Amino acid sequence: MYQLSTLDNGIRVISERMDNVRSVSIGVWFKVGSRDELPGQYGLSHFLEHMFFKGTAKRDALAISQDFESLGADQNAFTSKEYTCYYARVVDDKIEPVIEIIADMLTGSLFDQDDIESEREVVIEEIARTEDSPQDYIFEIFGEAAMPGHNLGRQIIGNRQSVGSFMHQDCLSYHQAHYHAANCIVAAAGNVDHDHLLELLNKYLGAMPGGFSTLREDQPVTPDPFVLQQKDTEQAHLIYGLPGVTLDDDDRFAAALLDAALGGGMSSRLFQEIREKRGLAYAVFATTISYADAGNMVVYVGTRPDNLSEVVSIIHSELQKMLAQGITAQELQRMQDYLIGQTVLSQESTASRMITLGRFLVLNQELLTLDQIIELYRAVTLDDINRVVQRFYHEPPTLAVISPAQTDQLQQELAMLIK
């Protein structure tokens, strides 16, 4: 389904042709994210993402935007804890000019100090917006509690102090250290010819220096059991988290099915118990957050503060039931059908296919076809589910809460509920 090649300078290129579309999605990925930052660099991966759109020797920020728009391109970028991606979706006959613009940004950005001064204010506003969105910010609080002192526990966006300190030389040094061919992969999906893509990339990115792939070390952590942050909100927002599977864990498909049964859809146990039967929440779901060498299974609920203890009690009770009884054969069949359907639907756009290919390759994961993924979901048995339950559900949880109420009594009450 895909073709994989390596340019002379070491950039890996993967593409998948989709003959029934007229568009191409192309992403240039780098193996660098917030986990790779040193003290004094917190938030620099994300900040550099912003700075690449601020101007090069050929184009200022306005010209970059105008040139993308003149091609009818949908372009953007995103930074994660383990990688950064710069992408565009465009009509198939505009692929060369889009690659030229992205290459110019990635290899010719000036990191002008005046642009840094203005963009730091933009990012600080972004930090404030995140803090004003408790349904998002609770995940940052949980990450810090679940992996205290670990680079994966820190916020991708950084903090006001670190962002406020970035200078031209910081951006330039970080770019030189991480934005090179050994850390770079290019993924494309849509009406694209692989050989033509290689020609274009050799033309526009072939001079990118080699370098060495970013090395990462395991950092053992001891999770904090409980963190409560007071904030003037209408709802209390909570995450109940346990250790979970890594990206390449053999149990990752069983874990995904278990998440779905617990809180993955409207028929899931927690959705039924918390929302449908008791009306305690509007949003409730369970999912796994996985990295190359770490992972967490999390349950999120937004509820009124008066319902907080009851909701935590229900989550804890349902986990204990699964620990004692597992799930039924009917639940397993239903969740297999559900996740296979969701997977197939998610892969019908060029952007989704490009992101799947890019993420797998930049993290050195095994590349699986859609048919292989379906087979792996179908192969999960109740014994596999029970093994995952026994691996993780007996571990002590981490509970993160944002609530307008913060009292010693509430903290003691919640701590007792999860023992």
Protein Blocks (a to p, Z undefined) as FASTA:
>chain_A
ZZcdddfkopacdddddfkbcbdcddddddddfklpcehiaoklmmmmmmmmnopfkbcf
klmmmmmmmnopacdddddfkbccddddddfklmmmmmmmmmmmmmmcgkiaklmmmmmm
mmmmmmmmmmmmmklmmmmmmmmmmmghiaklpcfklpfklmmmpcfklmmmmmmmmmcf
klpccddedjddfklmmmmmmmmmmmpcgbjcdddddddddddfbdcdddddfbdcdddd
dddddfklcklmmmmmmmmmmmmcfkbmklmmmmmmnopafbdcddddddfkbccddddd
dddfklmmmmmmmmmmmmmmmmmnopafklmmmmmmmmmmmmmmmmmcfklmmmmmmmmm
mnopacddfklmmmmmmmpcfklmmmmmmmmmmpccddddddfbdcfklmmmmmmmmZZ
